Amino acid sequence: MSPAMAAQIDWATVGEFCPDRFIGEARNEYEDEARRIQQQWDNQPN
């Protein structure tokens, strides 16, 4: 499973992100996806 997919699954199942299990480039990919998901969430109409 890619770090980006892990970020999506963490958000969908746990409701938070857990980047500590990744290091280096994988952690960067996870955090990039987490930011993208958070931006989408923040931009939803109320």
N, C-alpha and C positions, 0 to 999 in steps of 0.2 A: 504494500500500500504506500502510495506517495505521501509525503508530508502534507501536501495540499489537501488530499482526500482525508487524511487524518484530522486536519483542522475542521473540515466540513462535518465529519462524523462526531467529533468532540462537541461542536456547537449544537448539533441536532440532538445528541443523546444526553450530554452533561450540562449544556448551557454555558460552558466556559471553555477557554482555550488552555492547553497544557503543553507549552513549547519545551519544557525542561527535559523531555525524553529525547529530543533531537539536538544534534550538535552541528556546528559548521554550516555548510551550504544547506543541509536539510532543515536546520532550524530557521535559516533565512527564508526558505520557501514556505515553511509552516507559518511564520510570522507575517509574510506578505499576504498569504491567503487569509489569515485571521483579520488583517486590516481590511482586505477587500470585503469580507463578510460583514464586518462591523460597519463599514461605510454603507453597504446595502441596507443593513438593519436600521441605521440612523436616518437614512433617506426615505424610509417608508412613510406614507401619509398617515396622520393620526386618525 
